[in-house]
């Protein structure tokens, strides 16, 4: 991804609802600290699968923006 190429926020999930349910199930019963550690491990595993530092930087920048600034509302 070139630095001037916008990050794609189009859904690529085959089944987004199933992923979300799986994520909720993984967190069920965990303390806040355990949940935060699970998220950290998951982020690193997913980043490793993606492997493109430019894309990862764009993802971090997009996620760091407030919801309204990122084009999301409510």
C-alpha positions as CSV (number, residue, x, y, z in Angstrom):
1,X,0.0,0.0,0.0
2,X,1.4,3.4,-1.0
3,X,1.4,6.1,1.8
4,X,-1.2,8.1,-0.2
5,X,-3.5,5.2,-0.8
6,X,-6.5,5.3,1.4
7,X,-7.1,2.5,3.8
8,X,-10.0,0.2,2.7
9,X,-12.7,0.0,5.3
10,X,-15.0,-2.1,3.1
11,X,-16.1,-5.3,4.8
12,X,-14.1,-8.3,3.7
13,X,-15.6,-10.7,6.2
14,X,-17.2,-13.9,4.9
15,X,-19.3,-13.9,8.1
16,X,-18.8,-10.8,10.2
17,X,-21.4,-11.8,12.8
18,X,-19.7,-15.2,13.3
19,X,-16.4,-13.5,13.9
20,X,-17.9,-11.1,16.4
21,X,-19.6,-13.9,18.3
22,X,-16.3,-15.9,18.3
23,X,-14.6,-12.8,19.7
24,X,-17.2,-12.3,22.4
25,X,-17.0,-15.9,23.3
26,X,-13.2,-15.7,23.7
27,X,-13.7,-12.8,26.2
28,X,-16.5,-14.3,28.1
29,X,-15.6,-14.9,31.8
30,X,-12.2,-13.0,31.5
31,X,-11.2,-10.2,33.9
32,X,-10.5,-6.8,32.3
33,X,-6.7,-7.5,32.5
34,X,-7.1,-11.0,30.9
35,X,-9.3,-9.5,28.2
36,X,-6.8,-6.8,27.4
37,X,-4.0,-9.4,27.2
38,X,-6.1,-11.5,24.8
39,X,-6.7,-8.4,22.6
40,X,-2.9,-7.7,22.6
41,X,-2.1,-11.2,21.6
42,X,-4.8,-11.2,18.9
43,X,-3.6,-7.9,17.5
44,X,-0.1,-9.3,17.2
45,X,-1.2,-12.5,15.6
46,X,-3.4,-10.7,13.1
47,X,-0.6,-8.2,12.3
48,X,1.8,-11.1,11.7
49,X,-0.7,-12.6,9.2
50,X,-1.0,-9.3,7.4
51,X,2.7,-8.7,7.4
52,X,2.6,-5.3,5.6
53,X,4.1,-2.6,7.8
54,X,2.6,0.2,5.6
55,X,-0.9,-1.3,5.9
56,X,-0.4,-1.8,9.6
57,X,0.6,1.8,10.1
58,X,-2.5,2.9,8.2
59,X,-4.7,0.7,10.4
60,X,-3.2,2.1,13.5
61,X,-3.7,5.7,12.3
62,X,-7.3,5.0,11.4
63,X,-8.1,3.2,14.7
64,X,-6.5,6.1,16.7
65,X,-8.9,8.6,15.2
66,X,-12.2,9.4,17.1
67,X,-15.2,7.7,15.5
68,X,-16.6,10.9,13.9
69,X,-13.2,11.7,12.3
70,X,-12.9,8.2,10.9
71,X,-16.2,8.6,9.1
72,X,-18.2,6.6,11.6
73,X,-21.1,7.9,13.6
74,X,-23.0,6.6,16.6
